[in-house]
Amino acid sequence: MDDRLRVAEERYDELSRLLADPATEKSSSEIQAYAREISHLEDMVLKYREYKKVIEEIQEAKYLLKGADADFRAMVEEEIEALADRRDCLQRELRVMLLPRDPNDDKNVVMEIRAGTGGNEAGLFASDLYRMYVRYAERSGWRTEVMTANMTDIGGIKEIVFVVEGKGAYSRLKYESGVHRVQRIPVTESSGRIHTSAATVAVLPEAEEVDVDIDPEDLRIDTYCSSGPGGQSVNTTYSAIRITHLPTGLVVTCQDEKSQHKNRDKAMRVLRARLLHMAEEAQHQEQAEARRSQVGTGDRSERIRTYNFPQARVTDHRIGLTLHRLDSVLDGDILAIIDALMAADESARLQMAEGKA
């Protein structure tokens, strides 16, 4: 571990010198690349320097024990114990930082929410989930943009696709993929019985054009008039877009914008994200099996969380976490859940890495 951390520190210092040296010619793309690499290394290097400082303080404290009287010895030993706890904590944090990074962690996110079993109630629940993620994005300083939406007559969501743009969006939201279940008394239920409904969430890293090579010959692009809930006409011009990727059969539609050009751009963003996801799923299927752990696979067929209204309870089944503050969770206060999922994932990956070592 120390060797890898020393190499990272040396690289961080080298990049810092390159950026600060006015005599070194650098293109704007090189400057951006250096800045990104420094940003990735900075937290680990600062943590490593703190770790080295704590080790030095432990050695200095042990030196003070020589010839110390009983009272002073007790005080120094207490300090050494506290420093040793801090050293062990920093050591674990550094091990986690050295784990291979998900190359998609810095990407923006394409999220898809679809109503599942439960009829109109499932659509209303899908709408609740969409609002929850939008509020969480706002709390995180991220931007959201709807790509396409298919609403129900009573204000629910049949399907919505939207982008979340911001630093670390995918690294935190990727754990939300799966089946979300709600237990509550529907507004339309006259007998007061509790119903169970579900919605599926998919979280895809947004792909750049360089990530996915799409041959224009592989696309069939159809235009049509957009329509709203219940089939009423929204737009009499052929601005809605349907793109079919012929090799895979993937179909993406977009009709939210009045401009055909904007709808096409949005549909292509979603298509690229889905194709990247498909390619990565195929490449990493074996790794995904090996990494099956507390956090689960993220597969959409897997029930990951239950929102129980009668008990004001939210339970994440992958890590056994239960919170009794449903209202605040649905208002976007999901930081504690995501932090717990990230910690469980890091712990599982750390155990796997140490098992291979």
N, C-alpha and C positions, 0 to 999 in steps of 0.2 A: 504493500500500500504506500509506504513512504517514498519508494522510487517513483511511482506514478504521480504522486503529489509534488515531488520535487521537479519533475519534468513539466507539469502543469504550471508551477510557479515560474520556472525559467521562461516558458513560452509567454506567460502573462507579462513578465518584465520586458521581454524582447519586443512584444507588440506595443507596449506602452512607450518604449524608446522610439520605435519606428514612427508612431503617430506624433510624438512630441518633437522629432528631429526635422527642422525646416529644410535641412540640406538634402534630405532623402526625397527624391521625386516619387510622387504617389498619384495615381489616377483616382477619380472619385469612387470608382467601383472598388479599388483596393482599400481605400479609406473605410468604406462601408463594410467590407469584409473583415478588416482588422477590428473595427468597432464591434461588430457582431460577435467575433471570437472572444474579444475581451469581456463582453457582457456575459457570455456563457461561462467564462473562467473565473470571473471576479468573486462571486460568492464563495466558491470552493477555495480559492487562494486566500481570501481573508479569513475563512474558517481554519485553513491549514496554519496560517500565521498565528492565529489565536491558540491553536493546539500546541504549536512549538513553544509559545510563550508560557503556557501553563506547565509544560514539561520542565522548562527552565526554572520556573518558580518552585516546582516540587524539588528539584535538585538543590536549589538554594536553601529551601526550608530544611531539607535533610542535613545539609552542612551545618545549619544552626543548632542541630540537636547535639552535636559533639560538645561535650563539656557543659551542657545546659543543666540548670538546677531543675528540681521536680516541677515547680509551678510553670516555669518557662517551657519545659519539655511538654507538659500537658497542652499548653496553648499552641505550640508549634505542631504537635501531632494532630490536633483538631483541624488546624489549617491544612495540613497535608491530606487529611481525609477528605476535606471539602474540595481541594484541588484535584484529587484523584477521581472523585465523582464527576467533576467537570471534564477532566481528561477523557474518561470513558464515554461520556455523553458526546463530546466532540468527535471522538474516534468513530462512534456509530454513525453520526451525521455525515462524516467524511466518506465512510464506506458506502452509504446510500448515494452520495453525490458522484461516486466513481462508477456506479452502475451505468450500463449503456443507456443513453438517452433515446427516447422515442423520437425519431426524426421528424415526426409530425407535430410535436408538442407546441411549436411556435406558430403553427398555422392557424388561420381562421377556421371557423366551423360551419358546416352545412348541417342543420338539424331538421329532421323530419318527424312530425307527430301525426299519428293516424288513430282515429277512433277504432276500438276493437269491439268485443262483445258487449252488448248492453244497450243497443239502439240509441235513442236520443240522449240518454244519460251518459253514454260513452262519449258522445260528441261534446257535451257540456264539460265532462272531465278533461277531454283533450284541450278544450279552451282554457281550463284552469291551469293545466300544465304549461301551455304556451305563455300565459301571463306570468307564471312562476319563473320561467327561464328569462323572460324579458326583464322582470324586476331584478333577478340576480345579475343579469348583464349590466343593468343600470348601476347597481351597487358596486360592480367591479370596474366601472368606467369603460365598458365595452359598448359598441354600437350594434344594433340589430336592423336587419332589412328583410322584409317578406319577399320571397321569390314567387311563390304561388300559394293560393289558399282556396279551399273548397269548403264553404260554410253550410250549416244546416239552417232550416227555416226558423228555428227558435234560438239562434245565436250560438250554437255549438260549432265545432270544427270536425268535418269529415277527414280532412287532410290539410296540413300546412307545411310548407318548406320555407325555412328562413335561414339567413346567414348571421353569424355572430362574429364580429370583427374586434380584435383586441389582443393585447399581449397575454400569452398563456391560455387563450380560450380553449384550445383543444386539450391541453394538458390537464385541465380541470373538468371539462364537460364530457370527456370521453367515457367516464364511468356511468353516464346516464342512459346508455343504450340498453334497451330491454323492455319488458312488459311492466307497466305501472298499473296497479290495481286500486280501485276505490271502493269503499264500503260506506254507503250512506242511504238516507231516505230520499228518493228523487222528488223533485218539485212536483212532478206529474203524478206521484203515487198518492192515491186518496186513502189507502188503508194503513199507511204509516209503516210499511214493511221496509226493512233494510235490503237494498239491492247491491250486488257486486258487479261492477263494470270494469273495463280495462281499456288502456290505450298503449300503443307501442311508440317507442322513441328510438330513432336512429341518429347517431352522431358521427358525421363523416368529416375528415380533414378536407378543407377546400384545396383543390388542386390548381396549380398554375399551369399555363400552357406547356411549359417545359416538363412538367411532371407526367403529362399524358399526351401521347401523340395520336391525334384523331385525324384520320383520313377523311376529307370532305366527301369522298365517294362512298363512304360507309354510312352517310347520313341521309335520311329522308325527312324533309322539312315540309310540314303541311301548315297552312294558315286557315283560320276560320273565325267566325264572329264569336266574341266572348259572351258568356251568359252568367247570371248570378244565381242565388239560391232559388230553388223551385223552377229553374229553367227560364226565368224572365230575361229578356234581352238587356244587356248592359251597354253594348257597343255595336253599332250597326256596321262598322268597318271591320275588315279582315285583319285585326291586329293580334289576335291570339295565335300562339305558336305551339305546334306539336313536333318535337324532334324524336325520331326513331333511330337508334344506333343499330344498324342491320346485323352486324356480327354477333351482338349479344342479345338483341331484342329489347334492350332498355328503352323505355319511352318516358320523355319528360314533356310536360305541358306547362305553359305560362300564359296567363291572360290578364294579370293585374295591372299592367301598364297600358296606356292608350296608344303608345308607340310600338309598332311591330318590331322595330330595331331593338328597343329596350327589352321587350319580352324575349327576343331571340338571345340577347346577351345573358339574361338571367337564366334561361333554359340551358345554355351552354355551360354556365358556371355549375349548375346542379349536375348536369351530365358528366362533366369532368370529375367532380367529386365522387360520383357513383362508380365511374370506371376505375378511378384510383383505388377506391375501397375494394372493388372486386379483384383487382390485380394484387393488392397487398394481402387480401384474405387467402388467395391461392398460394402466394409465396410463403406466408407465415402460418399455414394451417398446422404444420408439424410443431412449430414453436408454441402456437396457441394451445395445443393439446398438452404440451409439457408444462405450460404455465397455468393450467387450470388450478385455481386456488380459491381462497376465501372470496376474492373479489369476483370470481366467476368469469365467464367467457365474454360477456357483453352481447351475447346473441339475443336477437329480438324475441326468440321463442321462450326466453328464460324470464320468469317473474322475478323482478328484482326488488320491488318496493310496494308496500301497501299503505294507503292513506285511509285511516279509519275515522270517520266523522263522529259517530256516537261517543267514542273515547278520546277524541281530539288527539289521536295518536298517529305517528308515522313510523313505520318499521322498515329498515333496509335488511332484507333477508340474507344478503351475501355475508354480512359481517355481524348480524344479530344486534344492530343498533336500533334502539327505540327512543323517540323523542315525543314528549307530550305537549307539543306546541304546534299543532297542525296549522292554525291560522297564520302564524309567522312564516312557516315553511312555504305555504302556498303564496305568501307575499314576497317570496324570493330569498328568504333567510335560510339558505341551504349550505352555508359555508361549513358548519360543523359536520354535516353529512359527507360533503366532498372531501374535507380534510381527513376524516376517518377512513374513507375509501382509499385515499392516496397513501395514508400511513399503512393500511393493510396490504396494499399492493407492493409498497416498498419493502415491507417486512418479508413478504413471500418471495420477492425477487432476491432479497439479500440472503435468505436461507438457501435459495437455489444456488446462488453464486458461491456461497461458502461451502455448500455441499460438493460443488464441482472442484473447488480449490484443493 
